[in-house]
Amino acid sequence: MDLSLAQQVLAAAVACAEEIGVRLSFSIADAKGHEILTARMDGAPWFTPHIARTKAKTCVAMGMDSRAVADLDAAHPGLLKVIEEQVGHTVTTLGGGIVVTDAHGAVLGAVAGSGAHPDQDADCARAGANAWLA
């Protein structure tokens, strides 16, 4: 993942948001969970870049979409606190983060959206993830 690819991923995610009429923030992280690019669309709430960043970091740390973390939390109460202590950042159960994997299941990174309904966040993040793999 480099800045050029991250910009292509962002463009696909923004196009999705514009198509469905929502204003989102997006964050793109590499395979180590390091932020490559975070951007807030005009009109997206001011706090949404941080939420998108947290979703992306969660996806990479957990190796799953951020919404799936809710199932893990429900099945194992208290586990997320331990995980947060280990990874050194907040782990979220909010939907909207999409983990990007290769054909063998290795995590390549994540794309996350924030600012609308979690399903819309996830749909537009998925559009970005599809552009990543194209």
N, C-alpha and C positions, 0 to 999 in steps of 0.2 A: 504494500500500500504506500503510495506516495501522494503528494499534494494534487497532482494532475488527475489521478484516478479518483481521489476524494472529491474533487470538484465535479467530476462526471457523475459520481454517486449522488452528490448534493443536487445537481441539476435535475436528475430523474426524480428524486424525492420531492423537490419543490414543484416540479411539473405536476406530480400527482396531487399535491395539496391545492395548487391553483385549479386543477380540474374539478376537484370536489368542493371547492369554495371555502377552504379553511386556511388559517395562518398558523404555521408551526415553526418551531425551532428544531434543528437537526444536529446530531453529533455523530461523528464517524471515528471509530477507534480501530487501532491495528490489533494484531494477534496478541500483543502483550497488554492490551487495554489502554495504551497511550493514545491520547486525543490527537487526531490528525487535523480535524476541521470541525468547528462548531459554528453554526450560523442561525440567526433569528430573522425570519421573514418580517417584512414591514407589517405592523399590526399584530404580531404575535405578542402575548403577554411577556413582560420583562423577565419573569422568573423561569421561563420555559427552557432557556439554554442549559441552565444547571440541571434541570430534571432530565433533559435529553442526554446530557453527559453522564449522569448517574445511571440511566438505563443502559447506555452503551457499555459502560464499565462493568455493570452487573452481568450483561450477556457474555462478555469475554471471560470474566472470573468464574461464572457458573457453567459456561458452555451450553447455554440454552437461552431461548427467548425470555425476556423479562417477565412476561405473564406466567410462564411455566414455573417461575420461582415461587409463586403464590401456592401452587400445589405442594411443592416441597415444604414450604413453611407450615402449611396446614397439616401435613403428615408428620412433621418433626418440629413441634413447637420449641423455640429456643435455639434451634440450629443456626438461624440467620445471624444471631448475635455473635456466635462463635466464629462463623465465617467472616463477618465484618471485622472482627479482631484480627483474623489471619490475613485478610487481603488489604486491610488498612483503609477501607473506604466504605461508604454506605452501600448496602445491597437493597434494591427496591423490588417490590412485587407488582409495580405498576406496569400495565401493558404498554407496548409501543416500541420496545427494543427487540431487534431481530439479530440473532447471531448468524454470522456468515461462515459457512464451512466449505471445505473442498469435497471432492467426490469420495474421499475416504473418511470424512467426518472430522478432520482436523480443523480447529477454529482458525479462521483467517482474520477475524475481527468482528465488528458489529456496526449496525446503523440503527439509530434511535430517533424517534420523533416525539414531540411533546407540544401540547397546546389545544388539542381537540379531544374528542372521545378517544379512549385508548384503542378502539378498533380502527379509527381513522389514522391515529398516530402510527399504528402497526402497518396498515395498508401502505402508507406512504414510505415508511422505513423499508418495507419489503420491496417497493419499487426501486429504491436506492440499492438494496442488496442485490436485486436482479441485474441492475446495471453493473455492479461490481463484478459479477460472475460472467457477464456477457463477453 
